[in-house]
Amino acid sequence: MEETGYYLNRSIPAIALILKGVRLPAGTWTRVADDGVPAWHVRDIVERLHPELKRAAIRYASLSSDREVTDFEQAFVP
């Protein structure tokens, strides 16, 4: 990852704060906010961009190492 930020995977659905230098988990991830945005506001941004996720149970993760990404993939990525 080139920059720390919040990323969305709509198919899981999940929002992850991924640190600079850490790889993205498998799947399609879209950057939705910089890391300076408050976490509670990220959900608002996602719901405005993707209204179909408004009532979804969205998973949240903070991924600061490739090991955490691997663990996340094993738990949540189909």
VENLIN-V127521 format. One record per backbone hydrogen bond with DSSP energy under -0.5 kcal/mol. CO is the residue of the C=O (numbers start at 0). NH is the residue of the N-H. E is the energy in kcal/mol with one decimal. If there is no record, write none. Layout:
CO:NH:E / CO:NH:E
This chain:
0:20:-3.0 / 3:34:-0.8 / 4:17:-2.8 / 5:31:-2.8 / 5:32:-1.3 / 6:15:-2.7 / 7:9:-0.5 / 7:29:-2.4 / 8:11:-0.7 / 8:12:-0.8 / 8:13:-2.0 / 12:58:-2.2 / 13:8:-2.7 / 14:60:-1.8 / 15:6:-2.6 / 15:17:-0.8 / 16:18:-0.5 / 16:62:-3.1 / 17:4:-1.8 / 18:21:-2.0 / 26:28:-0.7 / 29:7:-2.8 / 32:5:-2.8 / 33:36:-1.5 / 37:40:-1.0 / 37:41:-1.2 / 38:42:-1.1 / 39:43:-0.9 / 40:44:-2.3 / 41:45:-2.7 / 42:46:-2.6 / 43:47:-1.9 / 44:48:-2.3 / 45:49:-2.8 / 49:52:-2.5 / 50:53:-1.7 / 52:55:-1.2 / 55:57:-1.2 / 58:14:-2.9 / 60:16:-2.8 / 60:62:-0.5 / 61:63:-0.7 / 62:18:-2.2 / 64:68:-1.8 / 65:69:-2.3 / 66:70:-2.4 / 67:71:-2.4 / 68:72:-2.8 / 69:73:-2.3 / 70:74:-1.6 / 71:75:-2.8 / 71:76:-0.6 / 72:76:-1.4 / 75:77:-0.6
